[in-house]
Amino acid sequence: MTGRQRILKAVYPLWIAITKLMGKNTKVLANTKSMQPNQSIYNLNVQLNNGNSLPLQTYKGKKLMLVNTASNCGYTNQYEDLQKLYQQFSNKLEIIAFPANDFKEQEKGNDEEIAQFCKVNFGVTFPLAKKSVVVKSAEQNEIFKWLTNKNENGWNDQPPSWNFSKYLLNEQGELTHYFDPSVSPLSEEVLKAVKE
């Protein structure tokens, strides 16, 4: 862990409090009309950082949280919260992290360095995708194309607003929620959505 990363980890609780107070990165969107996807996310595969391909159909019957991540961000400590959430709901929730260098170049490491950083500093045991682009562009990861295009997911066009934006799908592969980065993985809103 670099000096910068240690400082970011130490100030994380204060960072969350300040951003909430300022109303920054606190958006929560929900699929209140139970809109069905036009394309099934289960047709897609995640390219993992170890070179393997993971078919999302593997997770049929479980909730799935997809999160874009970075190692040098004010929100990086959410890896710890995501791991706690993953352990708490291991019987009903899967989490996949998507490292990306899209916001202020806060993920400069390669796949091996990112995996090592997550394991050593946060004990991450959930899958890490291959580093990719999550913002809307020609290079956008196909999973995030689905998550941010209502023509595919049925209702949501919201792209990640910053690192650690969280998308929650239900057991049938329907996108149910979007949570901005300042909404902690252990927040009341997220816990309620996972328990539903």
C-alpha positions in Angstrom: 0.0 0.0 0.0 1.4 3.4 -1.0 1.5 6.4 1.2 -1.4 7.9 -0.7 -3.4 4.7 -0.3 -2.8 4.7 3.4 -4.0 8.3 3.7 -7.1 7.5 1.6 -7.9 4.5 3.8 -7.5 6.6 7.0 -9.8 9.4 5.8 -12.4 7.2 4.1 -15.0 7.6 6.9 -14.6 11.4 6.8 -14.7 11.4 3.0 -18.1 9.5 3.0 -19.5 11.9 5.7 -18.4 15.0 3.7 -19.7 13.8 0.4 -23.1 12.8 1.9 -23.3 16.2 3.6 -22.6 17.9 0.3 -25.0 15.6 -1.5 -22.2 14.5 -3.9 -22.3 11.0 -5.4 -25.3 9.9 -3.3 -27.8 9.0 -6.1 -29.9 5.9 -5.7 -32.0 4.7 -8.7 -34.5 1.8 -8.5 -36.4 -0.2 -11.1 -39.7 0.7 -9.4 -41.8 -0.4 -12.4 -40.1 -3.8 -12.6 -39.0 -3.2 -16.1 -37.7 -6.4 -17.8 -34.4 -6.4 -19.7 -34.6 -6.5 -23.5 -31.4 -8.5 -23.6 -30.5 -11.1 -21.0 -27.3 -10.3 -19.0 -26.9 -14.1 -18.7 -25.8 -14.1 -22.4 -22.7 -12.3 -21.4 -19.3 -13.4 -20.0 -16.9 -11.6 -17.7 -13.2 -11.7 -18.7 -11.5 -12.2 -15.3 -8.2 -10.8 -14.4 -6.6 -14.3 -14.3 -7.4 -14.8 -18.0 -10.5 -17.0 -17.4 -14.0 -16.3 -18.8 -16.9 -16.4 -16.4 -20.4 -16.9 -17.8 -22.9 -14.7 -15.9 -25.5 -17.5 -16.3 -23.4 -19.1 -13.5 -25.2 -16.7 -11.1 -28.8 -17.4 -12.1 -30.8 -17.7 -8.8 -28.5 -15.3 -6.9 -28.4 -11.5 -6.6 -25.4 -10.0 -8.3 -23.6 -6.7 -7.6 -21.3 -5.3 -10.3 -19.0 -2.5 -9.1 -16.4 -0.4 -11.0 -13.3 -0.1 -8.8 -9.9 1.6 -8.5 -7.0 1.3 -6.1 -6.1 5.0 -5.6 -9.5 6.6 -5.0 -11.2 8.1 -1.9 -13.6 5.3 -2.1 -11.1 2.5 -2.3 -11.8 1.4 1.3 -15.1 0.2 0.0 -13.3 -3.0 -1.1 -13.4 -3.8 2.7 -17.1 -3.1 2.9 -17.8 -5.1 -0.3 -15.9 -8.1 1.2 -18.0 -7.8 4.4 -21.2 -7.7 2.4 -20.0 -10.6 0.3 -19.4 -12.7 3.4 -22.6 -11.6 5.2 -24.8 -12.7 2.2 -22.6 -15.4 0.7 -25.7 -17.7 0.3 -27.6 -15.2 -1.8 -25.2 -12.5 -3.3 -22.3 -12.6 -5.7 -20.1 -9.5 -6.3 -17.8 -8.8 -9.2 -15.3 -5.9 -9.2 -14.4 -4.2 -12.5 -11.2 -2.3 -12.1 -11.0 0.7 -14.4 -8.7 3.7 -15.0 -11.5 6.0 -16.2 -11.7 8.5 -13.4 -8.6 10.7 -12.8 -6.4 7.7 -13.7 -6.9 6.2 -10.2 -6.2 2.6 -11.4 -2.8 2.5 -13.1 -1.9 -1.0 -12.0 -2.0 -4.1 -14.2 -4.3 -7.0 -13.5 -1.7 -8.9 -11.4 -0.9 -5.8 -9.3 -4.6 -5.0 -8.8 -5.4 -8.6 -7.6 -2.4 -8.5 -5.2 -3.4 -5.1 -3.8 -7.0 -6.3 -3.2 -6.0 -9.5 -1.6 -3.3 -8.2 0.7 -5.0 -5.0 1.8 -8.6 -5.9 1.9 -8.8 -9.7 1.9 -10.9 -9.7 -1.3 -12.2 -13.1 -2.3 -14.9 -12.1 -4.8 -14.0 -12.2 -8.5 -12.1 -9.4 -10.1 -12.6 -8.7 -13.8 -9.9 -7.8 -16.2 -9.1 -4.1 -16.1 -11.3 -2.4 -18.7 -13.2 0.7 -19.6 -16.6 1.2 -17.8 -17.6 4.7 -19.1 -19.7 5.0 -22.2 -17.3 4.8 -25.2 -16.4 2.6 -28.1 -14.1 0.5 -25.7 -16.7 0.2 -23.0 -16.8 -3.2 -21.3 -19.8 -5.2 -22.6 -21.2 -5.8 -19.1 -21.2 -2.0 -18.5 -22.8 -1.5 -22.0 -25.6 -3.6 -20.8 -25.8 -1.9 -17.3 -25.9 1.6 -18.8 -28.2 1.2 -21.8 -32.0 1.0 -21.2 -32.4 -0.6 -24.6 -30.6 -3.6 -23.1 -31.3 -3.6 -19.4 -34.9 -2.3 -19.7 -34.7 1.0 -17.8 -31.3 2.4 -16.8 -29.0 4.8 -18.8 -27.0 5.9 -15.7 -23.3 5.4 -16.3 -20.9 5.1 -13.3 -20.5 8.6 -11.8 -17.1 7.7 -10.3 -15.2 4.7 -9.0 -17.3 2.4 -6.8 -20.7 2.9 -8.5 -22.7 -0.2 -7.7 -25.3 -2.0 -9.9 -27.5 -4.7 -8.3 -29.4 -7.4 -10.2 -31.9 -9.8 -8.7 -32.1 -13.6 -8.9 -33.6 -13.4 -12.4 -31.0 -11.2 -13.9 -33.1 -8.0 -13.8 -31.3 -4.7 -12.9 -33.0 -3.5 -9.8 -30.8 -0.7 -8.4 -28.0 1.7 -9.1 -26.0 3.2 -6.1 -23.6 6.1 -6.4 -20.1 5.8 -4.9 -21.0 7.6 -1.6 -23.6 5.0 -0.9 -21.7 2.5 1.2 -22.0 -1.2 0.4 -23.1 -1.6 4.0 -25.6 1.3 4.0 -29.2 0.8 4.9 -30.3 1.3 1.3 -27.9 -1.4 -0.1 -28.7 -3.9 2.7 -32.4 -3.5 2.2 -32.1 -4.1 -1.5 -30.0 -7.2 -1.0 -32.4 -8.6 1.5 -35.5 -8.1 -0.7 
